[in-house]
Amino acid sequence: MAAALHRLAINPYGDQYPDNNITKEIVLQADGLVADNPNDRHVLLRWTNGTDLEGKRYTQIIHLTGGPGNYQFHTPQVKIHSDRSIHVNTVHILGDYSRAQRDQIIALAMAVEFNKKSRVNNCQTWMRDLLEVMVNNGLLSSEIFAKLDADVPLKKRVLELPE
């Protein structure tokens, strides 16, 4: 029962709005219109998987969840993308990606090495690592990465504290 509730919390709409083979725009979304705390600003990648009859958008999200000492990565995650979110968060367009490229991004995200118990690195660090791997694999231009890195800003990895 607990496992089922956990899956529902992580991916409440995934079975209803799965990814498909259409080329889609991927964006990096940063929490807020400005960085209140540039060292702890939640970031995620997202693309739209579908829209319901009422016009609500369901987006697939690639991000690190949790907080210091308890980070997690779960895929797939599909959530409602509210109209409010569009107006209160910063959005950077990465470009249009095929299904194969999105699947490659997911595989790269799953392979990003990250200390889930970290208290000094966060989701910005994880996203920076993912975006750098995307650049190295020809999925993102170095120019777009540099703009994202400056605008968000993305946190550079630091040495972990001894336990």
N, C-alpha and C positions, 0 to 999 in steps of 0.2 A: 504494500500500500504506500509506504513512504517513497519508494523508488518511482512509482507512478505519479505521485504528487510532485516530485522533484522534476521529472520529465515535463510535466504540464507547466510548471513554473518557468522552466528554461525555454520551452518551445511550444507555447500554447496553440499556435496556428500552423505549424509546419506541415502537418498532414493535409490540411485544407488548401494551403498555398505553397506548394513545392516550387522549386526553381524549374525553369523550362529551357528550351533551346534557343530562345530569342536573344539577340544581342542586347545588352542592357548597360545603362550608364551606372558607373560606380562612383560614389562620392565618399569623401572622408568628412565625417561630421564631428565637430568639436563642441563641447558643452559651453553654452553661452555665446553671446555676441562678442564678448571680450574675455580675456583670460583673467578672472578674478584672482586665481592663484596659478600662475603659469607652470608651476612645478607639480600641480595635481589637477589637471584638466582632462576629464574623460573624453576619449576619442574612440571612434568606431568607423568601420567601412560598412556601407549599406547599398542595396539595390532593391528595386521593387519586384516582388514575385507575383503580385496580383492585386486586383481591386474588387471589392464586393459590390453588390447591387446598390448600396447606399453611397458608393464612391470612396469608402475607406480603403487606404493603401496598406498593403501588408509587405513589409520589407524584410529581407534576409540580412542579418547583422553578423559582422565579424569583429569581435572585440574580446578583451580580457575583462572578466567580471570579478567581483569581490573587492577586497581592499588589502591594505598592508597585512602580511602574514597569512592571507587566505585568498590567493588569486586562482582563477579557474578559466579554462577555455572550453566552451561547448559548441558543437556544431551538429546539425543546423540550428539556428535560432531565427524564428520568424515572429515579428511583433507588428502591432498596428503602428503606423507612422502618422501621428496626429498633425493636423494643420498647425497647431500651436508650435510644435517642434520646428517647423520650417521657419518660423518667425523669431524664435528665441535661441537658435543655435547657429553656429558658423558652419558653412558648407563649402567644401572645395571639390570641384569636379576632377576626378582622375582620368576619365575617358569612357569610351564604350568598349565593353568586353564580351567576347563570345562565351558560351556555356563552358567550353573547354578551358578557356582562360580563367573563368570564375572557379572552376573545379581545381585548377592549378593553384590559384590564390588560396583556396581553402586548404589544400595539401601543404602549401608553404606555411600557412598559419599554424597548422597542426605540428609542424616540425620546428617552429621557433622555440629555441631553448630558453626557458625562463624559470627562475626559482620561485615556485608558487608561494613560498613562505617569506619572500623578500619584504623587507621593511624600508628599502632605499630606492628600489626601482618600481615602476608602476605601469599602468596601461599605456602611457605615453612612450615609455621605454620599449615595451613589447611592440607597439605599433611602429615605432621607428625601425626596429629590427625587421619587422615584416615588410615595410616599405623598401628598406634597403635590399632585402632579398628579392623583392619584385623588380627593382632596378637591375640587379645582377642577373635576373632571368628574362630581361627584355619585356617586362609587363608594365613598366612605368619609366618615363623619361627622367633623367637626372635633374632636368630643369624643373619639372613639376615637384619632384621630391624636395629640391632646395627651397622652393616657394612654400611648400607645406611645413617644412622644418622651421623656416623663419616665422611664418604666420601663426602657427598653432600656439607656441612652439613645441617641438617634440623633444622630450627629455633624453639626454645621452645616458647610456648605461654607466653605472658606477660600480665599484667593487662592493660586494656584499659585506655586511657587517658579520663579525664572528658570532656564532650562536652561543 
